[in-house]
Amino acid sequence: MRDIFNDDELMGTFFYLIENAEEQDRCYIYRIKDGKPLRPSIIKGVPYPRLFDDLRDQHGGGDFQVMIRRGETMLLAGKLCIAPP
């Protein structure tokens, strides 16, 4: 799984998608434990700009798998590492 912050292209795409989400976009966030995403998702819905704040403040930071889809098309998949509050 590619780290979003270590890949300039992926990071640019991620920031664009959370700032310019379309109504049909869906963001799925899974906590990662022992290198594997835990199901079910902890966040599911339209991507939004305060995503980092919510992962830090409501979920205590850590490692997360992020997937953003538009219908059947995967727009982005990667790993986010968020510092704890």
N, CA, C and O atoms as CSV, one atom per row, in Angstrom:
chain,resi,resn,atom,element,x,y,z
A,1,MET,N,N,0.840,-1.167,0.000
A,1,MET,CA,C,0.000,0.000,0.000
A,1,MET,C,C,0.898,1.247,0.000
A,1,MET,O,O,1.784,1.377,0.844
A,2,ARG,N,N,0.668,2.139,-0.928
A,2,ARG,CA,C,1.488,3.347,-1.049
A,2,ARG,C,C,1.125,4.354,0.040
A,2,ARG,O,O,-0.048,4.549,0.358
A,3,ASP,N,N,2.144,4.983,0.599
A,3,ASP,CA,C,1.951,6.018,1.606
A,3,ASP,C,C,1.615,7.321,0.882
A,3,ASP,O,O,2.381,7.780,0.035
A,4,ILE,N,N,0.488,7.905,1.211
A,4,ILE,CA,C,0.024,9.114,0.535
A,4,ILE,C,C,1.018,10.253,0.684
A,4,ILE,O,O,1.257,10.988,-0.274
A,5,PHE,N,N,1.608,10.417,1.878
A,5,PHE,CA,C,2.532,11.535,2.104
A,5,PHE,C,C,3.912,11.315,1.491
A,5,PHE,O,O,4.684,12.267,1.377
A,6,ASN,N,N,4.239,10.100,1.097
A,6,ASN,CA,C,5.540,9.822,0.482
A,6,ASN,C,C,5.472,9.747,-1.036
A,6,ASN,O,O,6.454,9.373,-1.678
A,7,ASP,N,N,4.344,10.092,-1.611
A,7,ASP,CA,C,4.145,10.026,-3.059
A,7,ASP,C,C,3.506,11.342,-3.495
A,7,ASP,O,O,2.322,11.572,-3.246
A,8,ASP,N,N,4.287,12.204,-4.145
A,8,ASP,CA,C,3.804,13.544,-4.508
A,8,ASP,C,C,2.535,13.505,-5.356
A,8,ASP,O,O,1.610,14.283,-5.126
A,9,GLU,N,N,2.489,12.605,-6.331
A,9,GLU,CA,C,1.313,12.512,-7.200
A,9,GLU,C,C,0.086,12.067,-6.405
A,9,GLU,O,O,-0.994,12.639,-6.551
A,10,LEU,N,N,0.254,11.056,-5.573
A,10,LEU,CA,C,-0.844,10.545,-4.760
A,10,LEU,C,C,-1.317,11.609,-3.765
A,10,LEU,O,O,-2.520,11.776,-3.560
A,11,MET,N,N,-0.379,12.326,-3.151
A,11,MET,CA,C,-0.733,13.366,-2.195
A,11,MET,C,C,-1.504,14.498,-2.889
A,11,MET,O,O,-2.490,14.994,-2.344
A,12,GLY,N,N,-1.071,14.901,-4.064
A,12,GLY,CA,C,-1.787,15.924,-4.815
A,12,GLY,C,C,-3.207,15.500,-5.155
A,12,GLY,O,O,-4.147,16.284,-5.026
A,13,THR,N,N,-3.356,14.259,-5.587
A,13,THR,CA,C,-4.681,13.725,-5.908
A,13,THR,C,C,-5.553,13.689,-4.667
A,13,THR,O,O,-6.724,14.067,-4.717
A,14,PHE,N,N,-4.988,13.236,-3.547
A,14,PHE,CA,C,-5.746,13.148,-2.297
A,14,PHE,C,C,-6.269,14.526,-1.878
A,14,PHE,O,O,-7.457,14.673,-1.591
A,15,PHE,N,N,-5.396,15.528,-1.841
A,15,PHE,CA,C,-5.825,16.859,-1.425
A,15,PHE,C,C,-6.851,17.449,-2.396
A,15,PHE,O,O,-7.791,18.125,-1.977
A,16,TYR,N,N,-6.668,17.194,-3.680
A,16,TYR,CA,C,-7.647,17.675,-4.649
A,16,TYR,C,C,-9.018,17.041,-4.379
A,16,TYR,O,O,-10.036,17.733,-4.382
A,17,LEU,N,N,-9.038,15.731,-4.147
A,17,LEU,CA,C,-10.312,15.036,-3.948
A,17,LEU,C,C,-11.023,15.453,-2.666
A,17,LEU,O,O,-12.250,15.559,-2.658
A,18,ILE,N,N,-10.287,15.693,-1.582
A,18,ILE,CA,C,-10.992,16.085,-0.350
A,18,ILE,C,C,-11.456,17.543,-0.401
A,18,ILE,O,O,-12.404,17.917,0.290
A,19,GLU,N,N,-10.796,18.357,-1.209
A,19,GLU,CA,C,-11.207,19.760,-1.330
A,19,GLU,C,C,-12.271,19.971,-2.416
A,19,GLU,O,O,-13.007,20.957,-2.375
A,20,ASN,N,N,-12.352,19.067,-3.371
A,20,ASN,CA,C,-13.248,19.234,-4.528
A,20,ASN,C,C,-14.121,18.006,-4.740
A,20,ASN,O,O,-14.347,17.593,-5.877
A,21,ALA,N,N,-14.609,17.428,-3.666
A,21,ALA,CA,C,-15.398,16.199,-3.763
A,21,ALA,C,C,-16.695,16.442,-4.531
A,21,ALA,O,O,-17.308,17.507,-4.446
A,22,GLU,N,N,-17.082,15.432,-5.271
A,22,GLU,CA,C,-18.371,15.436,-5.951
A,22,GLU,C,C,-19.336,14.573,-5.144
A,22,GLU,O,O,-18.917,13.701,-4.383
A,23,GLU,N,N,-20.612,14.822,-5.318
A,23,GLU,CA,C,-21.640,14.149,-4.512
A,23,GLU,C,C,-21.571,12.619,-4.626
A,23,GLU,O,O,-21.889,11.917,-3.665
A,24,GLN,N,N,-21.162,12.100,-5.780
A,24,GLN,CA,C,-21.110,10.644,-5.957
A,24,GLN,C,C,-19.809,10.024,-5.437
A,24,GLN,O,O,-19.678,8.800,-5.441
A,25,ASP,N,N,-18.851,10.833,-4.994
A,25,ASP,CA,C,-17.592,10.308,-4.446
A,25,ASP,C,C,-17.848,9.662,-3.087
A,25,ASP,O,O,-18.661,10.146,-2.300
A,26,ARG,N,N,-17.148,8.574,-2.826
A,26,ARG,CA,C,-17.237,7.896,-1.533
A,26,ARG,C,C,-15.839,7.647,-1.007
A,26,ARG,O,O,-14.972,7.132,-1.712
A,27,CYS,N,N,-15.637,8.018,0.234
A,27,CYS,CA,C,-14.365,7.834,0.920
A,27,CYS,C,C,-14.566,6.755,1.980
A,27,CYS,O,O,-15.515,6.815,2.761
A,28,TYR,N,N,-13.687,5.786,2.003
A,28,TYR,CA,C,-13.719,4.722,3.001
A,28,TYR,C,C,-12.408,4.764,3.763
A,28,TYR,O,O,-11.336,4.729,3.159
A,29,ILE,N,N,-12.485,4.838,5.077
A,29,ILE,CA,C,-11.294,4.878,5.927
A,29,ILE,C,C,-11.321,3.667,6.846
A,29,ILE,O,O,-12.309,3.417,7.535
A,30,TYR,N,N,-10.226,2.921,6.847
A,30,TYR,CA,C,-10.073,1.743,7.697
A,30,TYR,C,C,-8.837,1.938,8.566
A,30,TYR,O,O,-7.797,2.376,8.076
A,31,ARG,N,N,-8.944,1.617,9.842
A,31,ARG,CA,C,-7.764,1.625,10.703
A,31,ARG,C,C,-6.871,0.455,10.302
A,31,ARG,O,O,-7.363,-0.619,9.957
A,32,ILE,N,N,-5.569,0.665,10.349
A,32,ILE,CA,C,-4.611,-0.401,10.045
A,32,ILE,C,C,-4.018,-0.904,11.356
A,32,ILE,O,O,-3.531,-0.123,12.174
A,33,LYS,N,N,-4.067,-2.205,11.539
A,33,LYS,CA,C,-3.465,-2.839,12.715
A,33,LYS,C,C,-2.653,-4.027,12.236
A,33,LYS,O,O,-3.146,-4.854,11.469
A,34,ASP,N,N,-1.415,-4.113,12.684
A,34,ASP,CA,C,-0.511,-5.186,12.278
A,34,ASP,C,C,-0.387,-5.277,10.756
A,34,ASP,O,O,-0.269,-6.365,10.191
A,35,GLY,N,N,-0.416,-4.109,10.105
A,35,GLY,CA,C,-0.234,-4.054,8.663
A,35,GLY,C,C,-1.457,-4.388,7.833
A,35,GLY,O,O,-1.375,-4.422,6.605
A,36,LYS,N,N,-2.605,-4.640,8.484
A,36,LYS,CA,C,-3.816,-5.018,7.754
A,36,LYS,C,C,-4.965,-4.087,8.125
A,36,LYS,O,O,-5.114,-3.714,9.288
A,37,PRO,N,N,-5.787,-3.707,7.125
A,37,PRO,CA,C,-6.943,-2.854,7.422
A,37,PRO,C,C,-8.013,-3.631,8.191
A,37,PRO,O,O,-8.320,-4.778,7.864
A,38,LEU,N,N,-8.571,-2.990,9.212
A,38,LEU,CA,C,-9.625,-3.598,10.012
A,38,LEU,C,C,-10.986,-3.219,9.430
A,38,LEU,O,O,-11.244,-2.046,9.159
A,39,ARG,N,N,-11.830,-4.185,9.244
A,39,ARG,CA,C,-13.183,-3.962,8.755
A,39,ARG,C,C,-14.124,-3.955,9.941
A,39,ARG,O,O,-13.863,-4.675,10.905
A,40,PRO,N,N,-15.194,-3.192,9.933
A,40,PRO,CA,C,-15.691,-2.314,8.885
A,40,PRO,C,C,-14.977,-0.962,8.910
A,40,PRO,O,O,-14.148,-0.696,9.780
A,41,SER,N,N,-15.316,-0.123,7.944
A,41,SER,CA,C,-14.694,1.197,7.857
A,41,SER,C,C,-15.124,2.057,9.040
A,41,SER,O,O,-16.230,1.910,9.560
A,42,ILE,N,N,-14.227,2.965,9.462
A,42,ILE,CA,C,-14.574,3.874,10.558
A,42,ILE,C,C,-15.177,5.168,10.020
A,42,ILE,O,O,-15.857,5.882,10.756
A,43,ILE,N,N,-14.940,5.476,8.764
A,43,ILE,CA,C,-15.556,6.625,8.093
A,43,ILE,C,C,-15.964,6.173,6.698
A,43,ILE,O,O,-15.194,5.528,5.986
A,44,LYS,N,N,-17.195,6.526,6.322
A,44,LYS,CA,C,-17.700,6.206,4.986
A,44,LYS,C,C,-18.595,7.358,4.562
A,44,LYS,O,O,-19.558,7.693,5.253
A,45,GLY,N,N,-18.280,7.957,3.437
A,45,GLY,CA,C,-19.104,9.053,2.946
A,45,GLY,C,C,-18.349,9.901,1.951
A,45,GLY,O,O,-17.275,9.525,1.481
A,46,VAL,N,N,-18.918,11.042,1.636
A,46,VAL,CA,C,-18.289,11.977,0.707
A,46,VAL,C,C,-17.023,12.527,1.368
A,46,VAL,O,O,-17.074,12.921,2.533
A,47,PRO,N,N,-15.884,12.567,0.660
A,47,PRO,CA,C,-14.656,13.127,1.233
A,47,PRO,C,C,-14.874,14.597,1.633
A,47,PRO,O,O,-15.661,15.312,1.012
A,48,TYR,N,N,-14.169,15.024,2.671
A,48,TYR,CA,C,-14.347,16.396,3.161
A,48,TYR,C,C,-13.020,16.926,3.706
A,48,TYR,O,O,-12.166,16.145,4.124
A,49,PRO,N,N,-12.845,18.247,3.705
A,49,PRO,CA,C,-11.568,18.855,4.072
A,49,PRO,C,C,-11.116,18.615,5.516
A,49,PRO,O,O,-9.912,18.623,5.771
A,50,ARG,N,N,-12.014,18.404,6.453
A,50,ARG,CA,C,-11.630,18.225,7.859
A,50,ARG,C,C,-11.332,16.760,8.207
A,50,ARG,O,O,-11.314,16.392,9.382
A,51,LEU,N,N,-11.104,15.943,7.205
A,51,LEU,CA,C,-10.840,14.523,7.409
A,51,LEU,C,C,-9.665,14.288,8.351
A,51,LEU,O,O,-9.748,13.444,9.243
A,52,PHE,N,N,-8.562,15.034,8.160
A,52,PHE,CA,C,-7.388,14.878,9.035
A,52,PHE,C,C,-7.739,15.161,10.485
A,52,PHE,O,O,-7.357,14.413,11.385
A,53,ASP,N,N,-8.470,16.250,10.703
A,53,ASP,CA,C,-8.851,16.625,12.067
A,53,ASP,C,C,-9.676,15.529,12.722
A,53,ASP,O,O,-9.454,15.195,13.887
A,54,ASP,N,N,-10.629,14.964,11.981
A,54,ASP,CA,C,-11.464,13.891,12.533
A,54,ASP,C,C,-10.653,12.636,12.836
A,54,ASP,O,O,-10.871,11.993,13.863
A,55,LEU,N,N,-9.726,12.282,11.957
A,55,LEU,CA,C,-8.898,11.094,12.213
A,55,LEU,C,C,-8.020,11.301,13.444
A,55,LEU,O,O,-7.783,10.363,14.204
A,56,ARG,N,N,-7.545,12.511,13.636
A,56,ARG,CA,C,-6.710,12.816,14.797
A,56,ARG,C,C,-7.561,12.929,16.070
A,56,ARG,O,O,-7.275,12.273,17.072
A,57,ASP,N,N,-8.609,13.767,16.025
A,57,ASP,CA,C,-9.359,14.100,17.233
A,57,ASP,C,C,-10.381,13.041,17.635
A,57,ASP,O,O,-10.513,12.738,18.821
A,58,GLN,N,N,-11.096,12.482,16.686
A,58,GLN,CA,C,-12.139,11.506,17.000
A,58,GLN,C,C,-11.635,10.069,17.034
A,58,GLN,O,O,-12.225,9.217,17.699
A,59,HIS,N,N,-10.542,9.798,16.317
A,59,HIS,CA,C,-10.058,8.416,16.213
A,59,HIS,C,C,-8.657,8.235,16.768
A,59,HIS,O,O,-8.088,7.148,16.661
A,60,GLY,N,N,-8.086,9.286,17.363
A,60,GLY,CA,C,-6.820,9.172,18.074
A,60,GLY,C,C,-5.578,9.048,17.211
A,60,GLY,O,O,-4.521,8.660,17.708
A,61,GLY,N,N,-5.684,9.370,15.928
A,61,GLY,CA,C,-4.529,9.249,15.045
A,61,GLY,C,C,-4.159,7.802,14.795
A,61,GLY,O,O,-4.894,6.892,15.178
A,62,GLY,N,N,-3.024,7.588,14.154
A,62,GLY,CA,C,-2.566,6.240,13.845
A,62,GLY,C,C,-2.436,6.041,12.346
A,62,GLY,O,O,-2.329,7.002,11.583
A,63,ASP,N,N,-2.447,4.785,11.938
A,63,ASP,CA,C,-2.317,4.416,10.526
A,63,ASP,C,C,-3.688,4.034,9.973
A,63,ASP,O,O,-4.452,3.302,10.603
A,64,PHE,N,N,-3.977,4.551,8.774
A,64,PHE,CA,C,-5.283,4.333,8.164
A,64,PHE,C,C,-5.128,4.014,6.685
A,64,PHE,O,O,-4.240,4.540,6.013
A,65,GLN,N,N,-6.000,3.149,6.190
A,65,GLN,CA,C,-6.102,2.919,4.755
A,65,GLN,C,C,-7.225,3.810,4.243
A,65,GLN,O,O,-8.306,3.865,4.830
A,66,VAL,N,N,-6.957,4.508,3.140
A,66,VAL,CA,C,-7.925,5.413,2.534
A,66,VAL,C,C,-8.236,4.918,1.128
A,66,VAL,O,O,-7.333,4.614,0.349
A,67,MET,N,N,-9.519,4.841,0.816
A,67,MET,CA,C,-9.952,4.531,-0.543
A,67,MET,C,C,-11.019,5.544,-0.922
A,67,MET,O,O,-11.959,5.773,-0.162
A,68,ILE,N,N,-10.877,6.142,-2.080
A,68,ILE,CA,C,-11.883,7.074,-2.586
A,68,ILE,C,C,-12.319,6.575,-3.957
A,68,ILE,O,O,-11.504,6.356,-4.853
A,69,ARG,N,N,-13.633,6.402,-4.090
A,69,ARG,CA,C,-14.214,5.887,-5.334
A,69,ARG,C,C,-15.208,6.887,-5.886
A,69,ARG,O,O,-15.775,7.697,-5.153
A,70,ARG,N,N,-15.408,6.819,-7.176
A,70,ARG,CA,C,-16.496,7.544,-7.840
A,70,ARG,C,C,-17.243,6.486,-8.628
A,70,ARG,O,O,-16.814,6.069,-9.704
A,71,GLY,N,N,-18.361,6.060,-8.078
A,71,GLY,CA,C,-19.090,4.944,-8.675
A,71,GLY,C,C,-18.230,3.689,-8.597
A,71,GLY,O,O,-17.762,3.322,-7.519
A,72,GLU,N,N,-18.024,3.042,-9.711
A,72,GLU,CA,C,-17.203,1.833,-9.769
A,72,GLU,C,C,-15.715,2.127,-9.957
A,72,GLU,O,O,-14.897,1.207,-9.936
A,73,THR,N,N,-15.359,3.390,-10.140
A,73,THR,CA,C,-13.977,3.761,-10.439
A,73,THR,C,C,-13.214,4.128,-9.168
A,73,THR,O,O,-13.631,5.015,-8.423
A,74,MET,N,N,-12.109,3.451,-8.925
A,74,MET,CA,C,-11.241,3.774,-7.798
A,74,MET,C,C,-10.403,4.990,-8.182
A,74,MET,O,O,-9.645,4.942,-9.151
A,75,LEU,N,N,-10.537,6.075,-7.428
A,75,LEU,CA,C,-9.784,7.298,-7.697
A,75,LEU,C,C,-8.474,7.334,-6.924
A,75,LEU,O,O,-7.487,7.902,-7.393
A,76,LEU,N,N,-8.462,6.725,-5.730
A,76,LEU,CA,C,-7.282,6.788,-4.882
A,76,LEU,C,C,-7.331,5.669,-3.857
A,76,LEU,O,O,-8.391,5.349,-3.321
A,77,ALA,N,N,-6.182,5.083,-3.593
A,77,ALA,CA,C,-6.043,4.119,-2.503
A,77,ALA,C,C,-4.642,4.291,-1.944
A,77,ALA,O,O,-3.669,4.354,-2.696
A,78,GLY,N,N,-4.543,4.365,-0.639
A,78,GLY,CA,C,-3.241,4.538,-0.021
A,78,GLY,C,C,-3.328,4.526,1.501
A,78,GLY,O,O,-4.384,4.276,2.081
A,79,LYS,N,N,-2.201,4.799,2.123
A,79,LYS,CA,C,-2.086,4.765,3.576
A,79,LYS,C,C,-1.819,6.185,4.092
A,79,LYS,O,O,-1.016,6.927,3.526
A,80,LEU,N,N,-2.507,6.540,5.171
A,80,LEU,CA,C,-2.285,7.819,5.851
A,80,LEU,C,C,-1.782,7.527,7.254
A,80,LEU,O,O,-2.317,6.662,7.947
A,81,CYS,N,N,-0.764,8.245,7.665
A,81,CYS,CA,C,-0.284,8.150,9.040
A,81,CYS,C,C,-0.544,9.499,9.698
A,81,CYS,O,O,-0.006,10.521,9.271
A,82,ILE,N,N,-1.364,9.496,10.728
A,82,ILE,CA,C,-1.789,10.726,11.409
A,82,ILE,C,C,-1.258,10.678,12.841
A,82,ILE,O,O,-1.463,9.695,13.552
A,83,ALA,N,N,-0.577,11.741,13.259
A,83,ALA,CA,C,-0.067,11.820,14.628
A,83,ALA,C,C,-1.221,11.893,15.626
A,83,ALA,O,O,-2.266,12.466,15.317
A,84,PRO,N,N,-1.048,11.323,16.808
A,84,PRO,CA,C,-2.106,11.422,17.825
A,84,PRO,C,C,-2.234,12.862,18.325
A,84,PRO,O,O,-1.302,13.655,18.195
A,85,PRO,N,N,-3.396,13.194,18.899
A,85,PRO,CA,C,-3.598,14.567,19.401
A,85,PRO,C,C,-2.678,14.896,20.559
A,85,PRO,O,O,-2.725,16.006,21.089
